[in-house]
Amino acid sequence: MKDPKRLFDFPYYQLEHYPLEKALITKYDGKWVPTSTQEYINKANAISRALIRMDVKPNDKVALISSTNRTEWNICDIGIMQTGAQDVPIYPTISEEEYQYVLNHSECVHCFVSDKEVYDKVMAIKANVPSLKEVYTFNEVKGAKN
């Protein structure tokens, strides 16, 4: 790849020209865990394939809400964009009513959240968001799809 043109071209450009063993690093339970450029691409591709299997179409909206900076957000971001869908990043500390407004206004079909706190807020209003099919968590949360 000579010149990246789209945001999701950058990981491939990095892999070809500047591959890193520690492209992204996130702290889990007090331990820093690296993700290589290749792992990043593999995981983003897995997200893309999963979204396509879930019938996500170009221009569908998929929400991303994370309380902390983390590798999963970046992986989902690239994975969503590769499908032609649009990600809708949402600030994590807004109220349930604001989540409902943003999710309804954007017509999100799926939502990725970081943790139990955000999951609970989204689930409290999910019934009022007709377009929202499913909510997935980065952290393991009892009763949630992960």
C-alpha positions as CSV (number, residue, x, y, z in Angstrom):
1,M,0.0,0.0,0.0
2,K,1.5,3.3,-1.1
3,D,-0.8,5.9,0.5
4,P,-3.6,5.1,2.9
5,K,-6.8,6.8,1.8
6,R,-9.3,5.6,4.5
7,L,-8.9,5.4,8.3
8,F,-9.1,1.6,8.1
9,D,-6.1,1.6,5.7
10,F,-3.7,2.8,8.4
11,P,-3.3,-0.6,10.2
12,Y,-2.5,-2.3,6.9
13,Y,0.0,0.5,6.0
14,Q,1.6,0.1,9.4
15,L,1.8,-3.7,9.0
16,E,3.5,-3.4,5.6
17,H,5.9,-0.6,6.5
18,Y,6.3,-0.4,10.3
19,P,4.9,-3.6,12.0
20,L,4.9,-3.4,15.8
21,E,4.7,-6.1,18.4
22,K,3.2,-3.4,20.7
23,A,1.0,-1.4,18.4
24,L,-1.7,-0.9,21.1
25,I,-1.4,-1.5,24.9
26,T,-4.2,-1.6,27.4
27,K,-4.0,-2.2,31.2
28,Y,-6.2,-5.2,32.3
29,D,-6.3,-6.0,36.0
30,G,-3.1,-4.1,36.7
31,K,-1.2,-5.7,33.9
32,W,-0.3,-4.0,30.6
33,V,-1.3,-6.2,27.6
34,P,0.2,-5.4,24.2
35,T,-1.5,-6.1,20.8
36,S,0.6,-6.3,17.7
37,T,-0.2,-4.7,14.4
38,Q,-1.1,-8.2,13.0
39,E,-3.3,-9.1,16.0
40,Y,-5.0,-5.7,15.7
41,I,-5.9,-6.4,12.0
42,N,-6.9,-10.0,12.7
43,K,-9.3,-8.9,15.5
44,A,-10.7,-6.0,13.4
45,N,-11.3,-8.4,10.6
46,A,-13.1,-10.8,13.0
47,I,-15.4,-7.9,14.1
48,S,-16.1,-7.1,10.4
49,R,-17.0,-10.7,9.6
50,A,-19.2,-11.0,12.7
51,L,-21.1,-7.7,11.8
52,I,-21.6,-8.9,8.3
53,R,-23.0,-12.3,9.6
54,M,-25.3,-10.2,11.9
55,D,-26.6,-8.5,8.7
56,V,-25.0,-5.1,9.3
57,K,-25.1,-3.3,6.0
58,P,-23.2,-0.2,4.6
59,N,-24.4,2.9,6.3
60,D,-25.9,1.1,9.3
61,K,-24.9,2.7,12.6
62,V,-23.0,0.9,15.4
63,A,-22.5,2.6,18.7
64,L,-19.2,2.5,20.7
65,I,-19.2,3.5,24.4
66,S,-16.2,3.1,26.6
67,S,-15.4,4.4,30.1
68,T,-11.7,4.0,29.5
69,N,-9.2,4.2,26.6
70,R,-8.8,0.6,25.4
71,T,-7.6,-1.5,22.5
72,E,-11.1,-3.0,22.0
73,W,-12.5,0.4,21.1
74,N,-9.9,0.8,18.3
75,I,-10.5,-2.8,17.0
76,C,-14.3,-2.2,16.9
77,D,-13.8,1.2,15.2
78,I,-11.8,-0.3,12.3
79,G,-14.0,-3.4,12.2
80,I,-17.1,-1.3,11.8
81,M,-15.7,1.0,9.2
82,Q,-14.4,-1.9,7.1
83,T,-18.0,-3.1,6.6
84,G,-19.1,0.2,5.3
85,A,-21.2,0.8,8.4
86,Q,-20.7,4.0,10.5
87,D,-19.6,4.0,14.1
88,V,-21.3,6.3,16.5
89,P,-18.9,7.1,19.4
90,I,-20.9,8.1,22.5
91,Y,-19.5,9.8,25.6
92,P,-19.7,7.3,28.5
93,T,-21.0,9.5,31.3
94,I,-24.1,10.9,29.8
95,S,-27.6,10.1,31.3
96,E,-29.8,7.3,30.2
97,E,-32.1,9.8,28.6
98,E,-29.2,11.1,26.5
99,Y,-28.2,7.6,25.5
100,Q,-31.8,7.0,24.4
101,Y,-31.8,10.2,22.3
102,V,-28.5,9.5,20.6
103,L,-29.2,5.8,19.9
104,N,-32.7,6.7,18.5
105,H,-31.5,9.7,16.5
106,S,-28.7,7.7,14.9
107,E,-30.8,4.5,14.5
108,C,-28.0,2.3,15.9
109,V,-28.5,-1.4,15.2
110,H,-25.8,-2.6,17.6
111,C,-23.9,-1.2,20.5
112,F,-20.5,-2.1,22.0
113,V,-19.9,-0.9,25.6
114,S,-16.9,-1.2,27.9
115,D,-18.3,-2.3,31.3
116,K,-21.2,-3.1,33.6
117,E,-22.0,0.6,34.4
118,V,-22.4,1.6,30.8
119,Y,-24.1,-1.7,29.9
120,D,-26.7,-1.1,32.7
121,K,-27.5,2.4,31.5
122,V,-27.9,1.3,27.9
123,M,-30.0,-1.7,28.9
124,A,-32.3,0.5,30.9
125,I,-33.4,2.3,27.8
126,K,-32.9,-0.4,25.1
127,A,-36.7,-1.2,25.0
128,N,-37.2,2.5,23.9
129,V,-34.7,2.2,21.0
130,P,-36.5,0.1,18.3
131,S,-33.5,-0.1,16.0
132,L,-31.1,-1.4,18.6
133,K,-30.8,-5.2,18.2
134,E,-28.1,-6.1,20.6
135,V,-25.6,-4.7,23.1
136,Y,-22.1,-6.3,23.6
137,T,-19.6,-5.7,26.3
138,F,-15.8,-5.6,26.3
139,N,-15.6,-6.7,29.9
140,E,-17.4,-9.8,30.9
141,V,-20.7,-8.8,32.4
142,K,-23.1,-11.4,33.8
143,G,-26.1,-11.8,31.4
144,A,-24.4,-9.7,28.6
145,K,-23.1,-10.9,25.3
146,N,-19.3,-10.4,25.2
